[in-house]
Amino acid sequence: MGKDGELRGLLLKNAKRFQYSKLEADRIANIAKPNGQYWKDIPGANMYISYDKIVTLNLRYEMPNDTLLQFLSQKVTSLTGIPNIVVETLTATPVSEAVAPKA
């Protein structure tokens, strides 16, 4: 942040990039892999992107499973008015290991 509160840049820690071209190639070849295999580490512990270099920004943040379930329970209760809603996962497969759907 600049002295006037304007965005000067972003500092990312342990950044990764999604290799969409590899996913597309595997889809064409009818190869199904877990989504986690398409994420590649960007070398270095920190990555700084200056504000003037940012064109678009596509971020992903995964909540811990228990936090997500608690959030969903509260949201469903607030929308329906039904107290004590229990939200459970149907599978133990993390999102990062889920198989990407074919286009």
Contacts in CASP RR format, 6 or more apart in sequence:
PFRMAT RR
TARGET T0000
AUTHOR 0000-0000-0000
METHOD contacts of the structure
MODEL  1
MGKDGELRGLLLKNAKRFQYSKLEADRIANIAKPNGQYWKDIPGANMYIS
YDKIVTLNLRYEMPNDTLLQFLSQKVTSLTGIPNIVVETLTATPVSEAVA
PKA
1 7 0 8 1.000
1 8 0 8 1.000
2 8 0 8 1.000
6 51 0 8 1.000
7 51 0 8 1.000
8 50 0 8 1.000
8 51 0 8 1.000
9 48 0 8 1.000
9 49 0 8 1.000
9 50 0 8 1.000
9 51 0 8 1.000
9 54 0 8 1.000
10 48 0 8 1.000
10 49 0 8 1.000
10 51 0 8 1.000
10 54 0 8 1.000
10 57 0 8 1.000
11 46 0 8 1.000
11 47 0 8 1.000
11 48 0 8 1.000
12 46 0 8 1.000
12 47 0 8 1.000
12 48 0 8 1.000
12 49 0 8 1.000
13 45 0 8 1.000
13 46 0 8 1.000
13 47 0 8 1.000
14 41 0 8 1.000
14 45 0 8 1.000
15 41 0 8 1.000
15 42 0 8 1.000
15 47 0 8 1.000
16 39 0 8 1.000
16 40 0 8 1.000
16 41 0 8 1.000
16 42 0 8 1.000
17 39 0 8 1.000
17 40 0 8 1.000
17 42 0 8 1.000
18 38 0 8 1.000
18 39 0 8 1.000
18 40 0 8 1.000
19 38 0 8 1.000
19 39 0 8 1.000
19 40 0 8 1.000
20 38 0 8 1.000
22 38 0 8 1.000
23 35 0 8 1.000
23 38 0 8 1.000
23 100 0 8 1.000
24 103 0 8 1.000
26 32 0 8 1.000
26 33 0 8 1.000
27 100 0 8 1.000
27 102 0 8 1.000
27 103 0 8 1.000
30 102 0 8 1.000
32 99 0 8 1.000
32 100 0 8 1.000
32 102 0 8 1.000
33 99 0 8 1.000
33 100 0 8 1.000
34 96 0 8 1.000
34 97 0 8 1.000
34 98 0 8 1.000
34 99 0 8 1.000
35 95 0 8 1.000
35 96 0 8 1.000
35 97 0 8 1.000
35 98 0 8 1.000
35 99 0 8 1.000
35 100 0 8 1.000
36 96 0 8 1.000
36 97 0 8 1.000
38 100 0 8 1.000
39 96 0 8 1.000
62 95 0 8 1.000
62 96 0 8 1.000
63 71 0 8 1.000
65 89 0 8 1.000
69 87 0 8 1.000
69 88 0 8 1.000
69 89 0 8 1.000
72 87 0 8 1.000
73 85 0 8 1.000
73 86 0 8 1.000
73 87 0 8 1.000
76 82 0 8 1.000
76 85 0 8 1.000
76 87 0 8 1.000
77 83 0 8 1.000
77 84 0 8 1.000
77 85 0 8 1.000
END
